[in-house]
Structure formats: C-alpha cells, structure tokens
Amino acid sequence: MSFWQIDLTTRAGAHTATSQGAIGCFIFAGLAMLGMLILGGAAGFTTTEGITAVVAVGLEVVVGLVAGFRMRAGKGAFWGIATAALLAFEMVVKIVTLTGLLGLVINGVVLVLIVQGIRGALALRGDAVFDDDDVEVFE
C-alpha cells in the first residue's frame, strides 16, 4: 500500500498513520535545524539577522519535535496541524521566490506524511470504535 493511502478503519492502520506523521514531523524538524544552521551561519550568529533567523527557525524545530513526540503517542492532531501549517507556509514562500525546487518536492512528501498522521490522530481520538476491535471479543 502506498504511503499516501492509509487505512483508518482499523486501530493498527490509525497507529501506522500516526507513526508516519511522527516521522514526517521529525524530518521537518531536522530540515528546519539544517536551515537554522545555514541561515544563521550565512547571516552570522552574532548579528541581529542571524539571531532572528535562529530564534524563528528554532521555534519551528520545537513545534516539529513536540508534534512528532505527540504523534508517536497516538495523539497530537493539533500540534500536527501547526506543523503542517508551518510547512505549507514554507512551501508557499519557496514557490513565490522560485527557490529550492528540490526542497519543494521533499516538503511535499513530508506534508503528505504529516497530514496522514493528523488523520490517524483524529481517528484515534475519544472512544473510536474500529473494525478490528470487535474481533478481540471472540478470541
């Protein structure tokens, strides 16, 4: 099955989706960390522009890590939505400035993973009943 087609009718499928979303969030945080080092290094870590870049991108890293850890726990839909919004904004900036077209493709794949994780986390909320829950009664 493709990574963009996830089965949310079973509890195992929803957990798989949140695991994929967590991986996407961790990739987002790693790419943001790399961007923080590049932007901060290019502007200079002691200049106002460098410090601003490090702080702004550092917040992206924190949001991505929190979302990743929450999704690993089967939760974190709202943190995932925040991460997806940051990633979508980053993609829009790349399209408008016509820079980083390879990065745009990578961000698209990561966005698909995060959205699948959000769907899985929303499916696991509350007292969700899945098809495979009924099977455990007869075992």
MITORVEX-975325 format. One record per residue (C-alpha): x, y, z; residue number from 1; chain. Coordinates in nm, 3 decimals. Layout:
BEGIN
GUVO       px       py       pz  seq  mol
GUVO        X        Y        Z  NUM    A
...
END
This chain:
BEGIN
GUVO       px       py       pz  seq  mol
GUVO    0.000    0.000    0.000    1    A
GUVO    0.126    0.349   -0.082    2    A
GUVO    0.219    0.584    0.196    3    A
GUVO   -0.046    0.833    0.084    4    A
GUVO   -0.325    0.575    0.114    5    A
GUVO   -0.372    0.482    0.476    6    A
GUVO   -0.637    0.251    0.623    7    A
GUVO   -0.814    0.432    0.905    8    A
GUVO   -1.081    0.165    0.954    9    A
GUVO   -0.855   -0.037    1.185   10    A
GUVO   -0.674    0.067    1.501   11    A
GUVO   -0.347   -0.068    1.359   12    A
GUVO   -0.390    0.144    1.046   13    A
GUVO   -0.454    0.456    1.252   14    A
GUVO   -0.142    0.386    1.462   15    A
GUVO    0.057    0.335    1.142   16    A
GUVO   -0.067    0.672    1.017   17    A
GUVO    0.037    0.849    1.338   18    A
GUVO    0.378    0.680    1.320   19    A
GUVO    0.422    0.805    0.965   20    A
GUVO    0.313    1.151    1.079   21    A
GUVO    0.571    1.142    1.358   22    A
GUVO    0.842    1.054    1.107   23    A
GUVO    0.728    1.345    0.890   24    A
GUVO    0.741    1.582    1.187   25    A
GUVO    1.090    1.464    1.280   26    A
GUVO    1.207    1.511    0.920   27    A
GUVO    1.055    1.862    0.924   28    A
GUVO    1.237    1.941    1.248   29    A
GUVO    1.565    1.807    1.109   30    A
GUVO    1.534    2.009    0.789   31    A
GUVO    1.447    2.318    0.993   32    A
GUVO    1.755    2.260    1.210   33    A
GUVO    1.969    2.237    0.898   34    A
GUVO    1.810    2.556    0.768   35    A
GUVO    1.876    2.725    1.102   36    A
GUVO    2.245    2.641    1.078   37    A
GUVO    2.267    2.758    0.717   38    A
GUVO    2.069    3.081    0.766   39    A
GUVO    2.235    3.162    1.095   40    A
GUVO    2.579    3.089    0.953   41    A
GUVO    2.518    3.295    0.639   42    A
GUVO    2.390    3.596    0.831   43    A
GUVO    2.633    3.550    1.120   44    A
GUVO    2.527    3.415    1.456   45    A
GUVO    2.619    3.739    1.632   46    A
GUVO    2.426    3.975    1.402   47    A
GUVO    2.066    4.079    1.453   48    A
GUVO    1.958    3.900    1.135   49    A
GUVO    2.134    3.579    1.237   50    A
GUVO    1.988    3.580    1.587   51    A
GUVO    1.639    3.647    1.448   52    A
GUVO    1.675    3.360    1.199   53    A
GUVO    1.796    3.123    1.470   54    A
GUVO    1.509    3.212    1.705   55    A
GUVO    1.239    3.194    1.435   56    A
GUVO    1.358    2.865    1.291   57    A
GUVO    1.423    2.734    1.643   58    A
GUVO    1.052    2.775    1.713   59    A
GUVO    0.977    2.567    1.403   60    A
GUVO    1.209    2.297    1.535   61    A
GUVO    1.034    2.294    1.874   62    A
GUVO    0.688    2.273    1.715   63    A
GUVO    0.801    1.988    1.487   64    A
GUVO    0.959    1.793    1.773   65    A
GUVO    0.658    1.833    2.003   66    A
GUVO    0.426    1.724    1.721   67    A
GUVO    0.648    1.426    1.645   68    A
GUVO    0.657    1.304    2.004   69    A
GUVO    0.283    1.356    2.047   70    A
GUVO    0.211    1.161    1.729   71    A
GUVO    0.438    0.878    1.845   72    A
GUVO    0.200    0.855    2.141   73    A
GUVO   -0.100    0.832    1.905   74    A
GUVO   -0.211    1.190    1.976   75    A
GUVO   -0.101    1.533    1.864   76    A
GUVO   -0.351    1.626    1.597   77    A
GUVO   -0.339    1.996    1.682   78    A
GUVO    0.041    2.003    1.703   79    A
GUVO    0.045    1.824    1.369   80    A
GUVO   -0.186    2.086    1.223   81    A
GUVO    0.051    2.360    1.345   82    A
GUVO    0.345    2.178    1.188   83    A
GUVO    0.158    2.127    0.861   84    A
GUVO    0.067    2.498    0.855   85    A
GUVO    0.432    2.596    0.904   86    A
GUVO    0.539    2.357    0.630   87    A
GUVO    0.268    2.481    0.393   88    A
GUVO    0.379    2.840    0.457   89    A
GUVO    0.737    2.740    0.383   90    A
GUVO    0.626    2.577    0.058   91    A
GUVO    0.436    2.890   -0.047   92    A
GUVO    0.746    3.101    0.018   93    A
GUVO    0.953    2.861   -0.196   94    A
GUVO    0.701    2.884   -0.479   95    A
GUVO    0.680    3.264   -0.464   96    A
GUVO    1.057    3.312   -0.453   97    A
GUVO    1.124    3.032   -0.706   98    A
GUVO    1.400    2.886   -0.490   99    A
GUVO    1.461    2.534   -0.371  100    A
GUVO    1.252    2.336   -0.618  101    A
GUVO    1.403    2.006   -0.496  102    A
GUVO    1.323    2.115   -0.143  103    A
GUVO    0.968    2.180   -0.256  104    A
GUVO    0.931    1.817   -0.364  105    A
GUVO    1.077    1.691   -0.036  106    A
GUVO    0.848    1.923    0.159  107    A
GUVO    0.550    1.792   -0.039  108    A
GUVO    0.626    1.433    0.060  109    A
GUVO    0.679    1.536    0.423  110    A
GUVO    0.350    1.728    0.417  111    A
GUVO    0.167    1.416    0.296  112    A
GUVO    0.318    1.218    0.585  113    A
GUVO    0.217    1.482    0.839  114    A
GUVO   -0.138    1.505    0.703  115    A
GUVO   -0.170    1.124    0.726  116    A
GUVO   -0.051    1.148    1.087  117    A
GUVO   -0.311    1.414    1.162  118    A
GUVO   -0.582    1.194    1.011  119    A
GUVO   -0.463    0.899    1.220  120    A
GUVO   -0.453    1.105    1.540  121    A
GUVO   -0.803    1.235    1.475  122    A
GUVO   -0.923    0.879    1.413  123    A
GUVO   -0.778    0.766    1.747  124    A
GUVO   -0.946    1.044    1.946  125    A
GUVO   -1.208    0.966    2.205  126    A
GUVO   -1.391    0.638    2.210  127    A
GUVO   -1.336    0.548    1.849  128    A
GUVO   -1.460    0.202    1.752  129    A
GUVO   -1.265    0.021    1.481  130    A
GUVO   -1.345   -0.289    1.280  131    A
GUVO   -1.069   -0.491    1.444  132    A
GUVO   -1.193   -0.410    1.797  133    A
GUVO   -1.486   -0.649    1.754  134    A
GUVO   -1.255   -0.939    1.673  135    A
GUVO   -1.082   -0.925    2.014  136    A
GUVO   -1.408   -1.013    2.189  137    A
GUVO   -1.417   -1.359    2.031  138    A
GUVO   -1.055   -1.450    2.098  139    A
END
